[in-house]
Amino acid sequence: IALVTCGLPYANGAMHIAHLRTYVPADIFVRFLRKMGQDVLFVCGSDTHGTPITLKAEEEGVSPSEIVERYHNHFKEMFPKLAIFFDNYGSTDDPLNHNRTTQIAEKLLENGYIYPKYVTSPFCPSCERFLPDRYIRGLCP
Protein backbone atom coordinates (compact mmCIF):
# COMPACT_ATOMS: atom_id res chain seq x y z
CA ILE A 1 0.00 0.00 0.00
CA ALA A 2 1.24 3.50 -0.82
CA LEU A 3 0.91 6.21 1.78
CA VAL A 4 0.46 9.71 0.36
CA THR A 5 0.24 12.88 2.40
CA CYS A 6 1.00 16.54 1.87
CA GLY A 7 1.60 19.69 3.89
CA LEU A 8 -0.99 20.25 6.58
CA PRO A 9 -2.87 23.54 6.41
CA TYR A 10 -2.69 25.74 9.50
CA ALA A 11 -6.12 25.99 11.10
CA ASN A 12 -5.92 29.79 11.28
CA GLY A 13 -7.71 31.04 8.19
CA ALA A 14 -9.94 30.16 5.27
CA MET A 15 -8.79 28.16 2.29
CA HIS A 16 -7.48 30.26 -0.59
CA ILE A 17 -6.13 29.69 -4.09
CA ALA A 18 -2.55 29.10 -2.91
CA HIS A 19 -3.68 26.04 -0.95
CA LEU A 20 -4.46 24.34 -4.24
CA ARG A 21 -0.77 24.15 -5.21
CA THR A 22 -0.35 21.59 -2.44
CA TYR A 23 -3.52 19.52 -2.54
CA VAL A 24 -4.36 19.31 -6.25
CA PRO A 25 -1.00 17.76 -7.28
CA ALA A 26 -1.22 15.27 -4.40
CA ASP A 27 -4.78 14.38 -5.40
CA ILE A 28 -3.72 13.92 -9.04
CA PHE A 29 -0.88 11.64 -7.92
CA VAL A 30 -3.25 9.56 -5.78
CA ARG A 31 -5.72 9.23 -8.65
CA PHE A 32 -2.90 8.16 -10.97
CA LEU A 33 -1.68 5.51 -8.54
CA ARG A 34 -5.19 4.15 -8.09
CA LYS A 35 -5.76 4.13 -11.85
CA MET A 36 -2.59 2.01 -12.12
CA GLY A 37 -4.09 -0.46 -9.64
CA GLN A 38 -2.10 0.61 -6.58
CA ASP A 39 -3.70 0.54 -3.13
CA VAL A 40 -3.33 4.04 -1.70
CA LEU A 41 -3.97 5.62 1.66
CA PHE A 42 -4.33 9.40 1.21
CA VAL A 43 -4.11 11.22 4.54
CA CYS A 44 -3.91 14.81 5.66
CA GLY A 45 -5.14 16.99 8.48
CA SER A 46 -5.18 20.43 9.98
CA ASP A 47 -2.08 21.71 11.76
CA THR A 48 -3.66 22.88 14.99
CA HIS A 49 -0.52 24.17 16.73
CA GLY A 50 1.65 27.21 16.29
CA THR A 51 2.02 30.93 16.53
CA PRO A 52 -0.26 31.76 13.55
CA ILE A 53 -3.21 30.24 15.41
CA THR A 54 -2.38 32.10 18.62
CA LEU A 55 -2.07 35.41 16.77
CA LYS A 56 -5.37 34.87 14.93
CA ALA A 57 -7.11 34.09 18.23
CA GLU A 58 -5.73 37.25 19.82
CA GLU A 59 -6.76 39.30 16.79
CA GLU A 60 -10.34 38.01 17.07
CA GLY A 61 -10.49 38.02 20.87
CA VAL A 62 -11.29 34.30 21.08
CA SER A 63 -9.45 31.23 22.31
CA PRO A 64 -7.02 29.34 20.07
CA SER A 65 -9.27 26.27 20.37
CA GLU A 66 -12.17 28.25 18.85
CA ILE A 67 -9.98 29.23 15.89
CA VAL A 68 -8.81 25.64 15.46
CA GLU A 69 -12.33 24.22 15.55
CA ARG A 70 -13.66 26.80 13.08
CA TYR A 71 -10.94 26.40 10.48
CA HIS A 72 -10.47 22.65 10.87
CA ASN A 73 -14.17 22.23 10.12
CA HIS A 74 -13.85 24.71 7.25
CA PHE A 75 -11.11 22.64 5.61
CA LYS A 76 -13.04 19.41 6.15
CA GLU A 77 -15.99 20.98 4.31
CA MET A 78 -13.96 22.62 1.53
CA PHE A 79 -11.86 19.69 0.32
CA PRO A 80 -14.83 17.58 -0.85
CA LYS A 81 -16.30 20.64 -2.59
CA LEU A 82 -13.05 20.77 -4.58
CA ALA A 83 -13.30 17.02 -5.30
CA ILE A 84 -10.28 16.30 -3.11
CA PHE A 85 -11.08 13.23 -1.04
CA PHE A 86 -8.75 12.12 1.73
CA ASP A 87 -9.12 8.64 3.17
CA ASN A 88 -8.51 10.25 6.54
CA TYR A 89 -8.51 13.95 7.36
CA GLY A 90 -7.59 14.51 10.99
CA SER A 91 -5.69 17.05 13.02
CA THR A 92 -2.46 17.33 14.93
CA ASP A 93 -4.59 17.67 18.08
CA ASP A 94 -6.14 14.22 17.69
CA PRO A 95 -5.27 11.86 20.58
CA LEU A 96 -4.32 9.16 18.06
CA ASN A 97 -1.79 11.57 16.52
CA HIS A 98 -0.41 12.47 19.97
CA ASN A 99 -0.02 8.80 20.93
CA ARG A 100 1.60 7.73 17.65
CA THR A 101 3.93 10.74 17.61
CA THR A 102 5.01 9.94 21.17
CA GLN A 103 5.68 6.30 20.21
CA ILE A 104 7.80 7.36 17.23
CA ALA A 105 9.75 9.97 19.22
CA GLU A 106 10.44 7.49 22.03
CA LYS A 107 11.74 4.91 19.53
CA LEU A 108 13.93 7.51 17.81
CA LEU A 109 15.32 8.61 21.18
CA GLU A 110 15.89 5.00 22.27
CA ASN A 111 17.88 4.32 19.08
CA GLY A 112 19.94 7.50 19.27
CA TYR A 113 18.44 9.24 16.24
CA ILE A 114 17.28 12.20 18.31
CA TYR A 115 18.65 13.62 21.53
CA PRO A 116 17.86 16.34 24.05
CA LYS A 117 19.60 19.64 23.45
CA TYR A 118 19.31 23.13 24.89
CA VAL A 119 18.77 25.84 22.28
CA THR A 120 18.34 29.57 22.48
CA SER A 121 14.98 30.75 21.16
CA PRO A 122 13.78 34.30 20.60
CA PHE A 123 11.47 35.30 23.44
CA CYS A 124 9.39 38.46 23.81
CA PRO A 125 9.11 39.36 27.50
CA SER A 126 6.21 41.79 26.96
CA CYS A 127 4.18 39.16 25.06
CA GLU A 128 5.56 36.32 27.18
CA ARG A 129 5.92 34.25 24.01
CA PHE A 130 8.62 32.44 22.09
CA LEU A 131 8.62 33.56 18.47
CA PRO A 132 9.43 31.68 15.27
CA ASP A 133 12.08 33.37 13.10
CA ARG A 134 9.52 34.49 10.53
CA TYR A 135 7.86 36.76 13.12
CA ILE A 136 10.99 38.59 14.19
CA ARG A 137 11.19 42.03 12.61
CA GLY A 138 12.67 44.01 15.47
CA LEU A 139 9.30 44.30 17.26
CA CYS A 140 6.81 41.80 18.58
CA PRO A 141 3.75 41.15 16.41
Backbone hydrogen bonds in HBPLUS format (Angstrom, degrees):
<---DONOR---> <-ACCEPTOR-->    atom                        ^
c    i                          cat <-CA-CA->   ^        H-A-AA   ^      H-
h    n   atom  resd res      DA  || num        DHA   H-A  angle D-A-AA Bond
n    s   type  num  typ     dist DA aas  dist angle  dist       angle   num
A0002-ALA N   A0039-ASP O   2.84 MM  37  6.20 170.5  1.85 153.0 153.7     1
A0041-LEU N   A0002-ALA O   2.77 MM  39  6.15 157.9  1.82 167.9 175.3     2
A0004-VAL N   A0041-LEU O   2.91 MM  37  6.17 170.1  1.92 157.6 159.3     3
A0043-VAL N   A0004-VAL O   2.95 MM  39  6.38 156.8  2.01 165.7 171.5     4
A0047-ASP N   A0009-PRO O   2.82 MM  38  5.70 167.6  1.84 137.5 141.8     5
A0011-ALA N   A0047-ASP O   3.07 MM  36  5.92 155.5  2.13 153.5 147.8     6
A0019-HIS N   A0016-HIS O   2.95 MM   3  5.69 148.4  2.05 122.2 130.7     7
A0020-LEU N   A0017-ILE O   3.05 MM   3  5.61 143.0  2.19 111.9 121.2     8
A0021-ARG N   A0018-ALA O   3.26 MM   3  5.74 147.9  2.37 108.9 116.1     9
A0022-THR N   A0019-HIS O   3.06 MM   3  5.75 160.3  2.10 119.2 125.2    10
A0023-TYR N   A0019-HIS O   3.39 MM   4  6.72 164.2  2.42 152.1 155.5    11
A0024-VAL N   A0020-LEU O   3.04 MM   4  5.41 160.0  2.08 137.2 143.6    12
A0027-ASP N   A0023-TYR O   2.93 MM   4  6.02 156.2  1.98 145.1 152.0    13
A0028-ILE N   A0024-VAL O   2.86 MM   4  6.11 159.0  1.91 157.4 163.2    14
A0029-PHE N   A0025-PRO O   2.94 MM   4  6.15 160.9  1.98 147.9 152.9    15
A0030-VAL N   A0026-ALA O   2.95 MM   4  6.21 158.9  1.99 149.6 155.0    16
A0031-ARG N   A0027-ASP O   2.92 MM   4  6.16 162.8  1.95 151.2 155.8    17
A0032-PHE N   A0028-ILE O   2.90 MM   4  6.13 155.6  1.96 150.1 157.1    18
A0033-LEU N   A0029-PHE O   2.93 MM   4  6.22 166.4  1.95 154.2 157.1    19
A0034-ARG N   A0030-VAL O   2.97 MM   4  6.19 163.8  2.00 153.0 157.3    20
A0035-LYS N   A0031-ARG O   2.87 MM   4  6.02 152.5  1.95 144.9 153.1    21
A0036-MET N   A0032-PHE O   2.98 MM   4  6.26 139.4  2.15 146.4 157.6    22
A0036-MET N   A0033-LEU O   3.12 MM   3  5.09 126.8  2.42  93.0 106.9    23
A0038-GLN N   A0033-LEU O   2.95 MM   5  5.30 156.6  2.00 153.7 146.1    24
A0037-GLY N   A0034-ARG O   2.93 MM   3  4.99 157.6  1.98 105.9 111.0    25
A0087-ASP N   A0042-PHE O   2.69 MM  45  5.23 144.5  1.81 144.5 156.8    26
A0044-CYS N   A0088-ASN O   3.09 MM  44  6.54 153.5  2.16 160.3 167.2    27
A0090-GLY N   A0044-CYS O   3.00 MM  46  6.49 152.3  2.08 144.8 141.5    28
A0046-SER N   A0090-GLY O   2.98 MM  44  6.47 146.5  2.09 143.4 138.1    29
A0092-THR N   A0046-SER O   3.03 MM  46  6.45 150.1  2.13 171.8 172.4    30
A0053-ILE N   A0050-GLY O   3.22 MM   3  5.79 131.7  2.46 111.8 122.1    31
A0054-THR N   A0050-GLY O   3.38 MM   4  6.75 160.0  2.42 146.6 152.2    32
A0055-LEU N   A0051-THR O   2.86 MM   4  6.07 167.4  1.88 168.5 170.9    33
A0056-LYS N   A0052-PRO O   3.06 MM   4  6.15 156.3  2.11 139.3 145.7    34
A0057-ALA N   A0053-ILE O   2.97 MM   4  6.17 159.1  2.01 149.5 155.2    35
A0058-GLU N   A0054-THR O   2.99 MM   4  6.26 158.5  2.04 149.7 155.3    36
A0059-GLU N   A0055-LEU O   2.91 MM   4  6.10 156.6  1.96 147.1 154.0    37
A0060-GLU N   A0056-LYS O   3.02 MM   4  6.25 149.3  2.11 146.8 154.2    38
A0061-GLY N   A0057-ALA O   2.81 MM   4  5.81 116.4  2.22 139.0 155.9    39
A0062-VAL N   A0057-ALA O   3.00 MM   5  5.06 156.8  2.05 143.1 146.1    40
A0061-GLY N   A0058-GLU O   3.25 MM   3  4.94 143.8  2.39  91.7 102.2    41
A0066-GLU N   A0063-SER O   3.06 MM   3  5.32 130.0  2.32 103.6 116.2    42
A0067-ILE N   A0063-SER O   3.30 MM   4  6.74 156.1  2.36 150.5 156.5    43
A0068-VAL N   A0064-PRO O   2.92 MM   4  6.18 166.5  1.93 156.2 159.8    44
A0069-GLU N   A0065-SER O   2.96 MM   4  6.07 166.7  1.98 145.1 148.7    45
A0070-ARG N   A0066-GLU O   3.03 MM   4  6.13 166.7  2.04 148.0 151.9    46
A0071-TYR N   A0067-ILE O   3.00 MM   4  6.19 177.8  2.00 161.6 161.7    47
A0072-HIS N   A0068-VAL O   2.82 MM   4  5.72 153.4  1.89 150.7 158.6    48
A0073-ASN N   A0069-GLU O   3.10 MM   4  6.07 165.9  2.12 143.6 147.8    49
A0074-HIS N   A0070-ARG O   3.00 MM   4  6.20 146.8  2.11 137.4 147.6    50
A0075-PHE N   A0071-TYR O   2.98 MM   4  6.16 163.1  2.01 145.7 148.0    51
A0076-LYS N   A0072-HIS O   3.00 MM   4  6.28 161.3  2.04 150.6 156.2    52
A0077-GLU N   A0073-ASN O   2.99 MM   4  6.21 144.0  2.12 145.0 153.9    53
A0077-GLU N   A0074-HIS O   3.17 MM   3  5.20 124.5  2.49  94.8 108.6    54
A0078-MET N   A0074-HIS O   2.87 MM   4  6.09 152.6  1.95 150.2 158.7    55
A0079-PHE N   A0075-PHE O   3.10 MM   4  6.10 173.6  2.10 159.0 158.1    56
A0081-LYS N   A0078-MET O   3.00 MM   3  5.14 117.7  2.40 102.0 118.2    57
A0082-LEU N   A0078-MET O   3.13 MM   4  6.45 131.8  2.37 148.9 162.5    58
A0082-LEU N   A0079-PHE O   2.98 MM   3  5.16 138.5  2.16 103.7 115.8    59
A0084-ILE N   A0079-PHE O   2.95 MM   5  5.08 167.7  1.97 143.3 141.3    60
A0083-ALA N   A0080-PRO O   2.94 MM   3  4.74 159.5  1.99 104.8 108.3    61
A0094-ASP N   A0091-SER O   3.19 MM   3  5.47 168.3  2.21 110.8 114.1    62
A0097-ASN N   A0094-ASP O   2.93 MM   3  5.22 119.1  2.31 106.3 121.2    63
A0098-HIS N   A0094-ASP O   3.01 MM   4  6.41 158.1  2.06 154.7 161.6    64
A0099-ASN N   A0095-PRO O   2.87 MM   4  6.09 167.4  1.89 155.4 158.1    65
A0100-ARG N   A0096-LEU O   2.96 MM   4  6.11 168.7  1.97 150.5 153.9    66
A0101-THR N   A0097-ASN O   2.88 MM   4  5.88 162.2  1.91 149.5 155.2    67
A0102-THR N   A0098-HIS O   2.98 MM   4  6.10 156.0  2.04 146.2 152.8    68
A0103-GLN N   A0099-ASN O   2.99 MM   4  6.27 158.1  2.04 148.3 154.2    69
A0104-ILE N   A0100-ARG O   2.96 MM   4  6.23 162.5  1.99 152.7 156.8    70
A0105-ALA N   A0101-THR O   2.90 MM   4  6.08 168.0  1.92 152.5 156.0    71
A0106-GLU N   A0102-THR O   2.89 MM   4  6.02 161.6  1.93 151.9 157.0    72
A0107-LYS N   A0103-GLN O   3.06 MM   4  6.25 156.8  2.11 146.1 152.2    73
A0108-LEU N   A0104-ILE O   2.90 MM   4  6.16 159.3  1.94 153.9 159.9    74
A0109-LEU N   A0105-ALA O   2.89 MM   4  6.06 159.2  1.94 150.0 155.7    75
A0110-GLU N   A0106-GLU O   2.85 MM   4  5.98 161.8  1.89 146.5 152.1    76
A0111-ASN N   A0107-LYS O   3.04 MM   4  6.19 144.5  2.16 142.8 151.1    77
A0113-TYR N   A0108-LEU O   2.87 MM   5  5.08 146.3  1.99 158.6 154.7    78
A0112-GLY N   A0109-LEU O   3.08 MM   3  5.12 162.8  2.11 106.2 111.0    79
A0131-LEU N   A0122-PRO O   2.96 MM   9  5.62 158.0  2.01 144.2 148.7    80
A0124-CYS N   A0129-ARG O   2.88 MM   5  5.46 170.7  1.89 154.2 155.4    81
A0128-GLU N   A0124-CYS O   2.71 MM   4  5.54 125.4  2.00 141.2 158.0    82
A0129-ARG N   A0124-CYS O   3.27 MM   5  5.46 149.5  2.37 136.6 144.5    83
A0135-TYR N   A0132-PRO O   2.95 MM   3  5.73 164.0  1.98 126.8 131.9    84
A0136-ILE N   A0133-ASP O   3.03 MM   3  5.44 168.9  2.04 119.6 123.0    85
